[in-house]
Amino acid sequence: MNDTLREARNSALTLLAFAVIATALMAGVYALTYKTVRANEERAKLAVVAQTLVPGSYDNNPAQDALLLSAEQAARLDNDGPSQVFVAKQAGKAVGWVFESTAPNGYGGKIRLLVGIDRDGRVTGVRVVSHKETPGLGDYIDIGKSDWIKGFDGQSLERPDAWRVRKDGGQFDYMAGATITPRAVVAAVARTLAFFHDYRAELAGSTR
């Protein structure tokens, strides 16, 4: 092998080695970044979970006692993927549940929610996890911009006909000119309550 071919081969091998090292480094960085992002997302979600439960009503970590719903159960809540139910316990006894739920028909698309419910079937809190509603109109469903979402606190299905916005004969307020968003959220919370009632016995006896 002449010097020219040898140098070309060595250069190619060097470039290949650099490419392999660079790819490995990029993969490692991605893995670390992905884990960090996922961990941050989980911490943020757990902070919101706590907002949907009554403070001091439980003594466990609801995430550690979370249940995984079946695909069929998740579909009833209009979730398009694996869904959890975070279980709040007091002295080992289930006292509250936080459901991942989706309002599929928001003005800007899907509105993802966390809905807390106690043993009596009453809402302990609702929070919006993500949405794409029009700023200034639909974004009042965010707790950081409005108290509207607190209107669900303490509500139950005792009066099913009341689960509409006032414009439709129900009890929930809405912003003039923006009824699609509250209609979607009200319907999603009502579906979540109905789901809870259907699985109440199973959920009440839930243990890990």
C-alpha positions as CSV (number, residue, x, y, z in Angstrom):
1,M,0.0,0.0,0.0
2,N,1.5,3.3,-1.1
3,D,1.7,6.3,1.2
4,T,-1.2,8.1,-0.5
5,L,-3.6,5.2,0.1
6,R,-2.4,4.7,3.6
7,E,-3.0,8.3,4.5
8,A,-6.4,8.2,2.9
9,R,-7.3,5.1,4.9
10,N,-6.0,6.6,8.2
11,S,-8.0,9.8,7.5
12,A,-11.1,7.8,6.9
13,L,-10.6,5.8,10.0
14,T,-10.1,9.0,12.0
15,L,-13.2,10.6,10.7
16,L,-15.2,7.4,11.4
17,A,-13.9,7.4,15.0
18,F,-14.9,11.0,15.4
19,A,-18.3,10.3,14.0
20,V,-18.8,7.3,16.3
21,I,-17.7,9.3,19.4
22,A,-19.9,12.3,18.4
23,T,-22.9,10.1,17.9
24,A,-22.4,8.4,21.2
25,L,-22.0,11.8,22.9
26,M,-25.2,13.1,21.3
27,A,-27.1,10.0,22.3
28,G,-25.9,10.4,25.8
29,V,-26.8,14.0,26.0
30,Y,-30.3,13.3,24.5
31,A,-30.8,10.5,27.1
32,L,-29.8,12.7,30.0
33,T,-31.9,15.6,28.6
34,Y,-34.9,13.4,28.0
35,K,-34.8,12.1,31.5
36,T,-34.4,15.6,33.0
37,V,-37.4,16.9,30.9
38,R,-39.5,13.9,31.9
39,A,-38.6,14.3,35.5
40,N,-39.5,18.0,35.4
41,E,-42.8,17.3,33.7
42,E,-43.6,14.7,36.3
43,R,-42.8,17.1,39.2
44,A,-45.0,19.8,37.6
45,K,-47.8,17.3,37.2
46,L,-47.6,16.2,40.8
47,A,-47.7,19.8,41.9
48,V,-50.9,20.2,40.0
49,V,-52.3,16.9,41.4
50,A,-51.8,18.4,44.9
51,Q,-53.9,21.4,43.9
52,T,-56.9,19.1,43.1
53,L,-56.9,17.4,46.5
54,V,-58.0,18.8,49.8
55,P,-54.8,19.8,51.8
56,G,-54.3,17.7,54.9
57,S,-56.8,15.0,53.8
58,Y,-54.2,12.4,52.8
59,D,-50.8,11.2,54.2
60,N,-49.3,9.3,51.2
61,N,-47.7,10.2,47.9
62,P,-50.6,9.8,45.4
63,A,-48.1,9.2,42.6
64,Q,-46.6,6.1,44.3
65,D,-50.1,4.7,44.7
66,A,-51.3,5.6,41.2
67,L,-53.3,3.1,39.2
68,L,-53.0,2.5,35.5
69,L,-56.3,2.5,33.6
70,S,-57.0,0.0,30.8
71,A,-57.2,1.3,27.2
72,E,-61.0,1.0,27.3
73,Q,-61.2,2.9,30.6
74,A,-58.9,5.6,29.3
75,A,-61.0,6.0,26.2
76,R,-64.1,6.7,28.4
77,L,-62.2,9.7,29.7
78,D,-61.3,10.6,26.1
79,N,-57.6,10.0,26.8
80,D,-55.7,8.8,23.8
81,G,-52.9,7.0,25.7
82,P,-51.9,5.4,29.0
83,S,-53.8,7.1,31.8
84,Q,-53.3,7.2,35.5
85,V,-55.5,7.7,38.5
86,F,-53.5,9.2,41.4
87,V,-54.8,7.7,44.7
88,A,-54.8,9.8,47.9
89,K,-54.9,7.8,51.1
90,Q,-55.3,8.4,54.8
91,A,-53.9,5.7,57.1
92,G,-53.9,3.3,54.2
93,K,-57.5,4.0,53.1
94,A,-58.3,5.5,49.8
95,V,-60.0,8.9,50.3
96,G,-59.6,10.7,47.0
97,W,-58.7,10.2,43.4
98,V,-57.2,12.4,40.7
99,F,-58.1,11.4,37.2
100,E,-56.4,12.4,33.9
101,S,-59.2,13.4,31.6
102,T,-59.5,15.1,28.3
103,A,-62.1,17.5,26.8
104,P,-61.6,16.6,23.1
105,N,-63.7,19.4,21.6
106,G,-62.2,22.7,22.9
107,Y,-62.1,25.6,20.5
108,G,-58.4,25.1,19.8
109,G,-58.4,21.3,20.2
110,K,-57.9,19.0,23.2
111,I,-58.0,20.3,26.7
112,R,-56.2,18.1,29.1
113,L,-57.4,18.1,32.7
114,L,-56.7,16.7,36.2
115,V,-60.0,16.1,38.1
116,G,-59.9,15.3,41.8
117,I,-62.9,13.5,43.4
118,D,-63.5,12.4,47.0
119,R,-65.2,9.4,48.4
120,D,-68.6,11.1,48.4
121,G,-68.3,11.7,44.6
122,R,-67.7,15.4,44.9
123,V,-65.1,17.3,43.0
124,T,-62.2,18.5,45.1
125,G,-60.5,20.4,42.3
126,V,-60.0,20.7,38.6
127,R,-56.9,22.0,36.9
128,V,-56.0,22.4,33.2
129,V,-52.8,20.7,32.3
130,S,-52.6,21.8,28.7
131,H,-54.7,23.5,26.1
132,K,-54.5,25.6,22.9
133,E,-57.5,27.9,23.4
134,T,-57.5,31.4,22.0
135,P,-55.6,33.8,24.4
136,G,-57.9,36.3,26.1
137,L,-61.0,34.2,25.5
138,G,-60.5,30.6,26.2
139,D,-57.5,30.8,28.4
140,Y,-59.6,31.9,31.5
141,I,-59.8,28.2,32.2
142,D,-56.2,28.5,33.5
143,I,-56.1,29.0,37.3
144,G,-53.3,31.5,36.9
145,K,-55.5,33.8,34.9
146,S,-59.0,33.2,36.4
147,D,-60.9,31.5,39.3
148,W,-63.4,30.1,36.9
149,I,-62.1,26.6,37.2
150,K,-62.8,26.7,41.0
151,G,-66.5,26.7,40.2
152,F,-66.3,22.9,40.1
153,D,-65.2,22.5,43.7
154,G,-67.7,20.7,45.8
155,Q,-69.9,19.8,42.8
156,S,-71.4,16.3,42.2
157,L,-73.8,14.5,39.9
158,E,-76.8,15.0,42.2
159,R,-78.3,17.2,39.5
160,P,-77.1,15.9,36.1
161,D,-79.1,18.5,34.2
162,A,-77.1,21.3,35.9
163,W,-73.9,20.2,34.2
164,R,-74.2,22.8,31.4
165,V,-73.2,26.4,31.1
166,R,-75.9,28.9,32.0
167,K,-76.5,29.7,28.4
168,D,-77.7,26.1,28.0
169,G,-79.7,26.1,31.2
170,G,-77.0,24.8,33.5
171,Q,-75.2,26.3,36.5
172,F,-71.8,27.1,35.2
173,D,-70.7,30.6,34.2
174,Y,-69.1,31.4,30.9
175,M,-67.5,34.3,29.2
176,A,-69.7,36.1,26.7
177,G,-68.6,35.1,23.2
178,A,-66.6,32.1,24.4
179,T,-69.0,29.2,25.2
180,I,-67.2,26.4,23.3
181,T,-64.3,26.2,25.8
182,P,-66.4,26.0,29.0
183,R,-68.9,23.6,27.4
184,A,-66.0,21.3,26.6
185,V,-64.6,21.5,30.1
186,V,-67.9,21.1,31.9
187,A,-68.7,18.0,29.8
188,A,-65.3,16.5,30.5
189,V,-65.6,16.9,34.3
190,A,-69.1,15.5,34.2
191,R,-67.9,12.4,32.3
192,T,-65.1,12.0,34.8
193,L,-67.6,12.0,37.7
194,A,-69.8,9.5,35.8
195,F,-66.7,7.3,35.3
196,F,-66.0,7.5,39.1
197,H,-69.5,6.4,39.9
198,D,-69.2,3.4,37.6
199,Y,-66.0,2.3,39.2
200,R,-66.5,3.6,42.8
201,A,-66.4,0.2,44.5
202,E,-63.3,-0.9,42.6
203,L,-61.5,2.4,43.3
204,A,-62.5,2.5,47.0
205,G,-60.8,-0.8,47.6
206,S,-57.8,0.1,45.5
207,T,-54.4,-1.0,46.9
208,R,-51.0,-1.6,45.4
